[in-house]
Amino acid sequence: MTHHLMKSGYAALTDRLNLFPQGAPPSDSLYKILSILFTPEDAALLALLPIKPFSAKRAARIWKMKLSAARNILDNLSARAILIDIEEDGEQTYILPPPMAGFFEFSLMRVRKDIDQKALSELFYQYLNVEEDFVKALFAEGETQLGRVFVHEPSLASEFSLAVFDYERATEVIKTASFRGIGICYCRHKMQHLGRDCAAPQEICMTFNTAAGSLIKHGHAREVTAGECLDLLAVAYEHKLVQFGSNIRENVNFICNCCGCCCEAMIAARRFGLLHPVQTTNFLPVNQDEGCTGCGRCVSVCPVEAMSLISANNPHNPQAKKARLREELCLGCGLCASACPKKRITLKSRSPRVITPLNSVHLAVVMAIERGKLQNLIFDNQALYRHRAMAAILGVILKLPPVQQAMASRQLKSRYLEALIRYMNRREKK
């Protein structure tokens, strides 16, 4: 009976989480995770909040309580890294982030005593690594993904580096961020509680801009200078970690330094590689067969098993091997190029170029279109019947045959949408 009551109590919050393009498919593991992170009262209140950023005034109206009481609840939830609070132009707004990248990670970004992190880690492992629904929904639905890989900058030849845009460089994200925060790597921290973690450094998870500002404010991340953050990036390079971050060009809010053994994105890339669960870079490695000794270092460093050794077909040395790349699995990170002792692996431009969304709004809209959830973004407040009805109508449109959906998706993933977003942002600032 208790189990069913708990499941019922968190069902509304699960429904709310699934309005966003990155949702959380219901399961017993999810309800147990939510019961650790949220009280039943938290869940009931959070289930009513809009998808888009909102003010304390709006929350008070939705919750039908005094502004001061609503603000206290919102500030408490922000202090626990459930909400992200943002201060812009003297006004405070809040947003409930998705589970990933969001409050799942935030719960393990520092050592905490207020929640059972070991039990939480075991549940995360069950939900993300054993059960497949969440990881498939997060990484393997739609063409546009939540995160993208940044090119391993030490692998770039000097004459080729001019072809790399600033938004493709982790170093530029660090230098231009308004806030820079460092926390514990969620993935390796989780695996540590299960006795499965590797030796890669843990305190190397990077957050930026408004998300970092909130996490720093409440002690979930440590504020660092650009110089210290660049030093940590150099440590990540030394440990052959992959830089995986927000799939946007402007105001990137996180860069994880991922190992192939612990990190969810890399595990998903190996499990569902042909579904392209991680947005690749615009580069591909090229192995020059002449001079390849078949040492296997490129194979061992590849986090997604895109490199392998095959016969070199050398009649004078039948045991000789050479490296072979499976392009359809390759992330384009460039780790193999930096690992090659003979420098026989170089990077070339990928064709056609991968299109990276402009910002978080652009990303959310495109992901919503591809996942049939655009109506949730357009009709954010579904408390009113007319909104629910309109959302249902639009939901039918989004369930048209795949060819028609693809046409709509291609039309909206265009310079027109990008120009419209820029125009709306300018209007809001006036």
C-alpha positions as CSV (number, residue, x, y, z in Angstrom):
1,M,0.0,0.0,0.0
2,T,2.8,2.4,0.9
3,H,4.5,1.7,-2.4
4,H,1.4,2.6,-4.3
5,L,0.8,5.8,-2.3
6,M,4.4,6.9,-3.0
7,K,4.0,6.1,-6.7
8,S,0.7,8.1,-6.9
9,G,2.2,11.0,-4.9
10,Y,5.0,11.5,-7.4
11,A,3.1,10.7,-10.6
12,A,2.1,14.4,-11.1
13,L,5.7,15.5,-10.8
14,T,6.7,12.8,-13.4
15,D,4.0,14.1,-15.7
16,R,5.4,17.6,-15.3
17,L,9.0,16.5,-16.0
18,N,7.8,14.8,-19.2
19,L,6.4,18.0,-20.6
20,F,9.9,19.1,-21.5
21,P,11.8,17.6,-24.4
22,Q,14.2,15.7,-22.0
23,G,11.8,13.8,-19.8
24,A,11.9,11.0,-17.3
25,P,9.9,7.8,-18.2
26,P,8.1,6.5,-15.2
27,S,9.4,3.5,-13.3
28,D,9.6,2.2,-9.8
29,S,13.3,3.4,-9.7
30,L,12.3,6.9,-10.7
31,Y,9.7,7.2,-8.0
32,K,12.3,6.0,-5.4
33,I,14.8,8.7,-6.8
34,L,12.1,11.4,-6.5
35,S,11.2,10.3,-3.0
36,I,14.9,10.9,-1.9
37,L,15.2,14.3,-3.6
38,F,11.7,15.7,-3.0
39,T,9.2,15.6,-0.2
40,P,5.6,14.8,-1.2
41,E,4.8,18.5,-0.6
42,D,7.7,19.5,-2.9
43,A,6.5,17.2,-5.6
44,A,2.9,18.5,-5.5
45,L,4.1,22.2,-5.8
46,L,6.8,21.5,-8.4
47,A,4.2,19.6,-10.6
48,L,2.3,22.9,-11.0
49,L,5.2,25.0,-12.2
50,P,5.6,26.1,-15.8
51,I,8.3,24.9,-18.2
52,K,9.6,28.4,-19.0
53,P,11.4,30.6,-16.4
54,F,8.9,32.2,-13.9
55,S,8.9,34.8,-11.2
56,A,8.0,34.3,-7.5
57,K,4.8,36.3,-8.2
58,R,3.7,33.8,-10.8
59,A,4.5,30.9,-8.5
60,A,2.5,32.5,-5.8
61,R,-0.5,32.9,-8.1
62,I,-0.2,29.2,-9.3
63,W,0.1,28.0,-5.7
64,K,-2.5,30.4,-4.4
65,M,-0.4,31.6,-1.5
66,K,1.2,34.8,-0.3
67,L,4.3,36.1,-2.2
68,S,6.5,35.9,0.8
69,A,5.6,32.2,1.4
70,A,6.1,31.3,-2.2
71,R,9.5,33.1,-2.3
72,N,10.6,31.2,0.8
73,I,9.7,27.9,-0.8
74,L,11.5,28.8,-4.1
75,D,14.6,29.9,-2.3
76,N,14.7,26.7,-0.3
77,L,14.4,24.6,-3.4
78,S,17.1,26.6,-5.1
79,A,19.4,26.1,-2.1
80,R,18.9,22.4,-2.5
81,A,19.8,22.6,-6.3
82,I,16.3,21.6,-7.3
83,L,15.6,24.9,-9.0
84,I,18.0,27.3,-10.7
85,D,17.5,30.9,-9.6
86,I,18.6,33.6,-12.0
87,E,19.0,37.3,-11.3
88,E,18.9,39.6,-14.3
89,D,18.4,43.3,-14.4
90,G,17.5,43.2,-10.7
91,E,14.7,40.7,-11.2
92,Q,14.8,37.1,-9.8
93,T,13.4,34.3,-11.9
94,Y,13.4,30.6,-11.3
95,I,13.4,27.5,-13.5
96,L,12.9,23.8,-12.8
97,P,15.7,22.1,-14.9
98,P,15.1,18.7,-16.5
99,P,16.5,15.7,-14.7
100,M,19.6,15.6,-17.0
101,A,21.4,17.8,-17.5
102,G,19.8,19.1,-14.3
103,F,18.9,18.0,-10.8
104,F,20.1,14.4,-11.1
105,E,23.6,15.7,-11.6
106,F,23.3,18.5,-9.1
107,S,22.5,16.0,-6.3
108,L,26.0,14.5,-6.6
109,M,28.1,17.5,-7.5
110,R,29.3,17.8,-3.9
111,V,29.4,15.6,-0.9
112,R,26.1,16.1,1.0
113,K,24.7,14.9,4.3
114,D,21.0,15.9,3.7
115,I,20.4,13.1,1.3
116,D,21.6,9.5,1.1
117,Q,24.0,9.7,-1.8
118,K,24.9,6.0,-1.8
119,A,21.2,4.9,-2.1
120,L,20.7,7.6,-4.7
121,S,23.7,6.4,-6.7
122,E,22.5,2.8,-6.6
123,L,19.1,4.0,-7.9
124,F,20.6,6.2,-10.6
125,Y,22.7,3.2,-11.8
126,Q,19.5,1.0,-11.9
127,Y,17.5,3.7,-13.7
128,L,20.2,4.8,-16.2
129,N,22.5,1.9,-16.6
130,V,20.3,-1.2,-16.2
131,E,16.9,0.0,-17.3
132,E,17.0,1.5,-20.8
133,D,13.9,3.7,-21.1
134,F,15.4,6.8,-19.7
135,V,18.7,6.7,-21.6
136,K,16.9,5.9,-24.9
137,A,14.5,8.8,-24.4
138,L,17.4,11.1,-23.4
139,F,20.0,10.2,-26.0
140,A,18.4,8.2,-28.8
141,E,15.2,10.0,-29.7
142,G,15.2,12.6,-32.4
143,E,18.0,13.9,-34.5
144,T,19.0,16.9,-32.3
145,Q,20.6,15.9,-29.0
146,L,21.0,17.5,-25.6
147,G,24.8,17.5,-25.7
148,R,27.7,17.7,-28.1
149,V,31.4,16.8,-28.1
150,F,34.0,19.5,-28.1
151,V,37.1,18.9,-30.2
152,H,40.3,17.9,-28.3
153,E,42.2,21.1,-29.0
154,P,45.7,19.7,-28.5
155,S,44.9,17.4,-31.5
156,L,44.4,20.3,-33.9
157,A,47.3,21.1,-36.2
158,S,48.2,24.8,-36.2
159,E,47.3,25.2,-39.9
160,F,43.9,23.6,-39.3
161,S,43.0,25.4,-36.2
162,L,41.7,28.4,-38.1
163,A,38.8,26.2,-39.4
164,V,37.5,25.7,-35.8
165,F,34.8,28.1,-34.7
166,D,35.0,29.6,-31.2
167,Y,31.9,27.8,-30.0
168,E,33.6,24.5,-30.9
169,R,36.4,25.2,-28.4
170,A,36.1,24.5,-24.7
171,T,38.8,27.1,-24.1
172,E,36.6,29.8,-25.6
173,V,33.6,28.8,-23.5
174,I,35.7,29.1,-20.4
175,K,37.2,32.5,-21.4
176,T,33.9,34.1,-22.3
177,A,31.6,32.7,-19.5
178,S,30.0,35.1,-17.0
179,F,30.4,32.5,-14.2
180,R,32.6,29.4,-13.9
181,G,31.9,26.7,-11.3
182,I,33.6,23.4,-10.6
183,G,31.9,20.5,-8.9
184,I,32.4,16.7,-8.5
185,C,31.7,14.7,-11.6
186,Y,28.3,13.2,-11.2
187,C,29.1,10.0,-13.2
188,R,32.3,9.1,-11.4
189,H,30.9,10.1,-8.0
190,K,27.9,7.7,-8.7
191,M,30.3,4.9,-9.7
192,Q,32.4,5.5,-6.6
193,H,29.4,4.6,-4.4
194,L,29.1,1.3,-6.4
195,G,32.8,0.5,-6.3
196,R,33.1,0.9,-10.1
197,D,34.8,4.3,-10.5
198,C,38.0,4.8,-12.4
199,A,41.1,6.8,-11.5
200,A,40.2,9.9,-13.5
201,P,39.9,13.1,-11.4
202,Q,36.5,13.8,-9.9
203,E,36.5,17.5,-9.1
204,I,36.5,18.6,-12.7
205,C,32.8,19.0,-13.7
206,M,32.4,22.5,-15.2
207,T,29.3,24.7,-15.2
208,F,29.0,28.2,-16.7
209,N,26.9,31.3,-16.9
210,T,23.5,31.5,-15.2
211,A,23.5,27.8,-14.1
212,A,26.9,28.2,-12.6
213,G,25.9,31.5,-10.8
214,S,23.0,29.6,-9.0
215,L,25.1,26.6,-8.1
216,I,28.0,28.7,-6.8
217,K,25.6,30.9,-4.8
218,H,24.2,27.9,-2.9
219,G,27.5,26.0,-2.5
220,H,27.0,23.2,-5.0
221,A,29.9,24.4,-7.2
222,R,33.1,26.2,-6.4
223,E,33.7,29.5,-8.2
224,V,37.0,29.6,-10.2
225,T,38.7,32.1,-12.4
226,A,39.2,31.5,-16.1
227,G,42.8,30.7,-15.5
228,E,42.0,28.0,-12.9
229,C,39.3,26.5,-15.2
230,L,41.8,26.4,-18.1
231,D,44.3,24.6,-15.9
232,L,41.6,22.0,-15.0
233,L,40.9,21.6,-18.7
234,A,44.6,20.9,-19.2
235,V,44.3,18.2,-16.5
236,A,41.4,16.7,-18.4
237,Y,43.4,16.7,-21.6
238,E,46.3,14.9,-19.8
239,H,43.8,12.2,-18.6
240,K,42.4,11.8,-22.1
241,L,38.9,12.8,-21.0
242,V,36.3,13.8,-23.6
243,Q,34.7,17.3,-23.3
244,F,30.9,16.9,-23.6
245,G,28.7,20.0,-23.1
246,S,25.6,21.8,-24.0
247,N,24.6,21.5,-27.7
248,I,24.3,25.2,-28.2
249,R,26.6,28.0,-29.5
250,E,25.8,30.7,-27.0
251,N,25.8,30.6,-23.2
252,V,26.9,27.0,-22.8
253,N,25.9,26.0,-19.3
254,F,28.0,22.8,-18.7
255,I,31.0,20.9,-20.0
256,C,31.6,17.5,-18.5
257,N,35.1,15.9,-18.8
258,C,34.0,12.4,-19.6
259,C,35.7,9.0,-19.3
260,G,34.6,6.1,-21.4
261,C,33.9,3.8,-18.4
262,C,31.7,5.9,-16.0
263,C,30.1,8.7,-18.0
264,E,26.5,8.3,-19.1
265,A,27.0,10.1,-22.5
266,M,29.9,7.9,-23.5
267,I,28.1,4.7,-22.3
268,A,25.1,5.7,-24.3
269,A,27.3,6.4,-27.3
270,R,28.6,2.8,-27.1
271,R,25.2,1.2,-26.5
272,F,23.3,3.2,-29.1
273,G,26.0,4.4,-31.4
274,L,24.2,3.9,-34.7
275,L,21.3,6.1,-33.3
276,H,23.8,9.0,-32.8
277,P,22.9,9.7,-29.2
278,V,25.7,12.3,-28.8
279,Q,26.2,15.2,-31.2
280,T,29.6,14.9,-32.8
281,T,32.1,17.5,-33.6
282,N,32.7,18.7,-37.2
283,F,35.8,16.7,-37.5
284,L,36.9,13.1,-38.3
285,P,40.2,11.4,-37.7
286,V,42.2,10.1,-40.7
287,N,44.7,7.4,-40.2
288,Q,47.6,7.3,-42.7
289,D,48.3,3.6,-43.2
290,E,51.9,4.2,-44.1
291,G,53.7,4.5,-40.8
292,C,50.9,3.0,-38.6
293,T,52.5,0.4,-36.4
294,G,49.3,-1.1,-35.1
295,C,50.3,-0.2,-31.5
296,G,46.6,0.1,-30.5
297,R,46.9,3.3,-28.5
298,C,44.2,4.9,-30.5
299,V,42.0,1.9,-29.9
300,S,42.5,2.0,-26.1
301,V,41.9,5.7,-25.8
302,C,38.7,5.8,-27.9
303,P,35.7,6.2,-25.5
304,V,33.1,4.7,-27.9
305,E,35.1,1.9,-29.5
306,A,35.1,3.5,-33.0
307,M,38.7,2.5,-33.5
308,S,39.9,-1.1,-33.9
309,L,42.9,-3.0,-35.2
310,I,42.7,-5.0,-38.4
311,S,45.2,-6.9,-40.5
312,A,47.7,-4.7,-42.3
313,N,47.7,-7.3,-45.2
314,N,51.5,-7.2,-45.1
315,P,52.8,-10.4,-46.8
316,H,56.2,-9.9,-45.2
317,N,54.6,-9.6,-41.7
318,P,51.3,-11.5,-41.5
319,Q,50.9,-10.5,-37.8
320,A,51.1,-6.8,-38.6
321,K,48.1,-4.6,-37.7
322,K,46.8,-1.2,-38.6
323,A,44.1,1.0,-37.1
324,R,40.6,1.2,-38.7
325,L,38.0,3.8,-38.0
326,R,34.2,3.2,-38.1
327,E,33.1,6.7,-39.1
328,E,29.4,6.1,-38.2
329,L,30.4,5.6,-34.5
330,C,33.1,8.3,-34.3
331,L,32.5,11.4,-32.0
332,G,35.2,13.4,-33.7
333,C,36.8,14.2,-30.3
334,G,40.3,13.8,-31.6
335,L,41.7,11.8,-28.6
336,C,43.1,9.2,-31.0
337,A,45.1,11.8,-32.8
338,S,46.8,13.0,-29.6
339,A,47.4,9.4,-28.5
340,C,49.2,8.3,-31.8
341,P,53.0,8.2,-31.0
342,K,53.8,8.4,-34.7
343,K,51.4,11.3,-35.3
344,R,49.9,9.4,-38.2
345,I,46.3,10.3,-37.3
346,T,45.1,13.8,-38.3
347,L,41.8,15.5,-38.2
348,K,39.7,16.5,-41.3
349,S,36.5,18.5,-41.6
350,R,33.3,16.4,-41.5
351,S,31.0,16.8,-44.4
352,P,28.3,18.0,-44.2
353,R,28.9,20.2,-41.2
354,V,26.9,19.5,-38.0
355,I,24.5,22.3,-37.3
356,T,24.6,23.4,-33.6
357,P,21.5,25.2,-32.3
358,L,22.0,28.9,-31.4
359,N,21.0,28.8,-27.7
360,S,18.9,26.9,-25.2
361,V,15.6,28.2,-26.6
362,H,16.5,27.1,-30.1
363,L,17.6,23.7,-28.8
364,A,14.4,23.2,-26.8
365,V,12.2,24.1,-29.7
366,V,14.0,21.8,-32.2
367,M,14.1,18.9,-29.7
368,A,10.4,19.4,-28.9
369,I,9.5,19.3,-32.6
370,E,11.4,16.1,-33.1
371,R,10.0,14.5,-30.0
372,G,6.4,15.6,-30.5
373,K,6.3,17.9,-27.5
374,L,6.2,21.4,-29.1
375,Q,2.7,21.9,-27.8
376,N,4.1,21.8,-24.2
377,L,6.4,24.7,-24.9
378,I,3.8,26.8,-26.7
379,F,1.0,26.2,-24.2
380,D,3.1,26.3,-21.1
381,N,0.3,26.9,-18.5
382,Q,-2.0,24.0,-19.1
383,A,-4.1,24.7,-16.0
384,L,-6.8,26.3,-18.2
385,Y,-9.0,24.0,-20.2
386,R,-8.6,26.1,-23.4
387,H,-4.9,25.6,-23.2
388,R,-5.3,21.9,-22.8
389,A,-7.6,21.7,-25.7
390,M,-5.3,23.7,-28.0
391,A,-2.3,21.6,-26.8
392,A,-4.3,18.5,-27.7
393,I,-5.0,19.8,-31.2
394,L,-1.4,20.7,-31.8
395,G,-0.4,17.3,-30.4
396,V,-2.5,15.7,-33.2
397,I,-0.7,17.8,-35.8
398,L,2.7,16.7,-34.4
399,K,1.5,13.0,-34.8
400,L,1.2,13.3,-38.6
401,P,3.1,10.8,-40.8
402,P,6.9,10.9,-40.4
403,V,7.5,12.5,-43.8
404,Q,5.3,15.5,-42.9
405,Q,7.0,15.8,-39.5
406,A,10.4,15.8,-41.1
407,M,9.4,18.6,-43.4
408,A,8.2,20.7,-40.5
409,S,11.4,20.0,-38.6
410,R,13.6,21.0,-41.5
411,Q,11.7,24.2,-42.0
412,L,12.0,25.2,-38.4
413,K,15.7,24.3,-38.1
414,S,16.6,27.2,-40.3
415,R,18.1,30.6,-40.4
416,Y,14.5,32.0,-40.1
417,L,14.1,30.4,-36.6
418,E,17.5,31.6,-35.6
419,A,16.8,35.2,-36.8
420,L,13.4,35.1,-35.0
421,I,15.0,34.1,-31.7
422,R,17.5,36.9,-32.0
423,Y,14.8,39.4,-32.8
424,M,12.7,38.3,-29.8
425,N,15.7,38.4,-27.5
426,R,16.4,42.0,-28.6
427,R,12.7,43.0,-28.0
428,E,12.8,41.5,-24.5
429,K,15.8,43.6,-23.6
430,K,14.2,46.9,-24.6
